[in-house]
Amino acid sequence: MQELFYSQGQDHYALDPDLKAVLEAFAPGLPQEELSAFGKLVGEEVLEVAQHVDALSPPRLLMHDLDGNRMDRAWLSPAERSLLERLRPMVRPAYEGRGWPLHYAQGYLLADGGLYCVLTITHQVAYALHKYAPKWEGVKRELLYGKAFGATWMTEIQGGSDLGANRTVARKEGEAWRLYAGDKYFASGAGLADYALVTARPEGAPPGPKGLALFLLPREAEGGLNFRVRRFKEKLATRAVPSGEVELEGSLAHLIGKPEEGIYYTLETLTVARLANAVAAMGLAKKAHLEALFRVRRRSTFGRRLLEHHLVQHDLLEMRLRQVGGTALAFLAVAQFDRVWEEKPPYSEAYHLARLLSHLAKGRTAEHGTAITQLAMELFGGLGFLEEYGVARFHREALITPIWEGPANIQALDMLEAIAKKGAHEPFLAMLRESPLALKEAERALKRLQEEGPWHAKEALRRLADAAAVYALERVAGEPFPELARLYARRFLEGEALPAQAGKPRLYDPWWSLS
């Protein structure tokens, strides 16, 4: 439907030479034909299905079956359900020995927050079972190769991101664990998930996050429904994933790993999701960027194409710098996670670096993504504000990326913990030694962080992320990436305006090399 998207029907991987260059730097050897086929699927089907689900067919909650029994099932559009089955193979690469970068590259190309969330929460469950509950290998295979979907239900109404405030109680009754007083308030995948990861506090465990254990919660147990879905949320966007409120009262659950290590398992699954959030934020921004690149070539004002106006070129350069910087940062974090993901507590210095990079990438890509989608709307003018076209939805979808998996304040606090308690800044600075400017700015941010503490934490998160982005861009081979790295540093590390001499097609136009 090219009436709604200029990029409809096209290979989104072929349209993104910057992504190819970044992947070659941080994940060389990825299967090009597979990525191209996925890019075509996105252009030919995902765009239209996601737009239709958002506008006309979001999931509905069906609470009772024909016999009056509670079933609490999500009724999905047949097009969405069919598409999810076609997308399911993207959750498998890491468990087949093919690494995480392929999955996250496909996540970037998919980008739709709702669809990607369904798949991310499914393989978060598979991840926890793979590492810490091998006896549930059959469930893992259902999630990866069968028809089952997963979910992660941590957030409760009284605590939000403060997991230590969780009230759900886990009680050992004979050989079984049961969960009581559970009110999981932002439960993505509610009504869809066959298995969920749930945090709960075993009776007698200490307060705070370290008292939480992690459990596998099946949808059905003892011949009936194992929990209840109270309602679905009305959301601004990400409508393809049903999000609801789940009540746990006597729900049968299975302990994962050791109860005293539950918070570590939980944080690991959050790292998986935060990296997904980072690549999706940049992938979603790229969807808007692509539409803008088509638009400025097709639209003329004041006797010239939009592309020929200097102010438009400035906007395009701003978009590209944010896009390539955020994408390079995200895949730098993915590459480090891929090296260490099979580690278990206690973790190595390399693992703490991976965790630090995940916080930096999650926080900064969300900021870049929302800025890019807003600029794309502006370049479309009034059409960019109309819901019937895709650009307005891209901006709505982008607004969840700063919130999901912990907003910037939470990322900043977790960054502080990784630095203060785990010394994650030491391998980070060692990594940056190859980039003098990035190292200098990172050291300055850390010094101020030491002096001012939490007050400066969010700004430190941003500056450390930008330092890492400059370092990452300097690792990307070929023109014009060295110059883009310098411009990114000037714009975001040094706070200087972009110079007029940067208004060159090879800098502001990623398609320049294709023409």
C-alpha positions, 0 to 999 in steps of 0.5 A: 500500500504505497498510498500509506508508505513510500517504502511499502513493497521494498527491501528495508535492508537494501534501503539502509546502507548505514545499517550494513556498514554498522553490522560489518563493523560489529557483527561481520559475516551475518547472512546477507540473503537472510537479512535481505529476505527479512527486509523484504518481508518487512516492506511487503507485509509488516508495514501494512499489517502493523498499520492495520492492527493499530488503526482497526484491529487491536487485540481484544480480551475474550473472557469466557468460553461457550460454556461460561468458563473463564479463558481470558484469551487475546483475540488477535487479527488473523493477519497478525497471528499469521505474521507472528508465526512467520516472524517466530524464527527470529527468536532462535539464532542465539540458541542455535549457535548463530549468536545474538547480532542476527536476532537484533539485526532482524529486530531493528528491521522489524522495529514495530514495537508491538510485534517485536515485543511479543517476540522479545518477551517470548524469547526472554522466557526461553533465555531464562529456561535455557540458562537456569532451568534446563529441565524445562527444555520442552517448554523452551522448544515450544517457545522457539519452535512451537506455537507457544508465546511467552511473557515477563510480568514483573511490574506491580501497581505500587512499585512500577520500576521499583521491583523491590516493592513487589508484594506477590508472595511465593509459598511452598505448599508440599512440593509445589510453589504457589503465588498469592496477592499478585497484581501484575499491572503492566503485563505485556502478552496478557491473554496471549502468553502460554508461559510467563516469567514472574517475580515473587518473594518467597515467604521469609525472604528479605525485603527489597529486590534481593529477596525476589525469586523468579518463577515460571508461570504456566497459563494452565495448571491442574485442569484450568486457568492458572491466573486471571486477566482483569482487563487490557490497557488502552494504549497510545501505541504498541497496540499489536501486543496486548497489555493487561492486568494479571491477578495471581491468587494461588497460581501454581508456579515453578522456581527457576534456579536458586531463589536467592539469585532471582534478581540476577536472573531477572536483570539478565532478562531485562538486559535482553529486552533493553537491547531489543528496545535499543535496536527497535528504537533506532529501527523505528526511527529508520522507518520514519527516516526512510519515509522522509528521504523519499519525501524530500525527493518527491516534494517541491516547494518554492521552485525546488525539491525539498532535498535542495533546501539548505535547512532541509539538508541540515535537518537530514544531517541531524537525523542521520547523525542521530541515526548512525550514532544510535545504531552504532551504539546499539550494536556495540552493546549487542556485540559485547553482550554476545561475548558474555551472555552465557556467564552466570553469577558471579559475573566477570568484568566483561559482563559488567561492561556489557550491562553498562553498555545496555543502559547507555544504549537503551537510554540514548537510543530512545532519545535519538529515536523520538527526535528523529521521528518528530523531525520526520513528521515536520518534513512531511508538514501537515501530512505528518500529523495525519493518522491515516499515514505511517509517519504519525504512528512511527512517532507515537510508537517511538514514545514508548521506547524511553519508558519500556524496560525502565525510563531514563531515571532508572537507566541512570540509577542502574548505571550508577550501581554498575559503576559504583558496585561493579566497577564497570567504568574501568573496562569502559574507559579501557575500551575508549582509549582508542578514541582520545576525544571519547575518552576525554569526555567520558572521564570528564563525565565520570569525574562530575558524576563522582562529585555530584552523584545522582543529581548528575546521573542522567546527564552522565548517562547521556554523555557516556553514551555519546562517548561510546557512540563516537567510539563505535562510529570510529570503528565503522569502515569506509566513507563517510563514517570518520567524518560522521564520527567527528560531526557526532562528537561536535554536535553531541559531545562538544555542544557545537552547531553543525558547520555549513561545510557539513552540508554535503550530500555524502554526509546528510544523505545515506542514499548518496552512495547508491545513486 
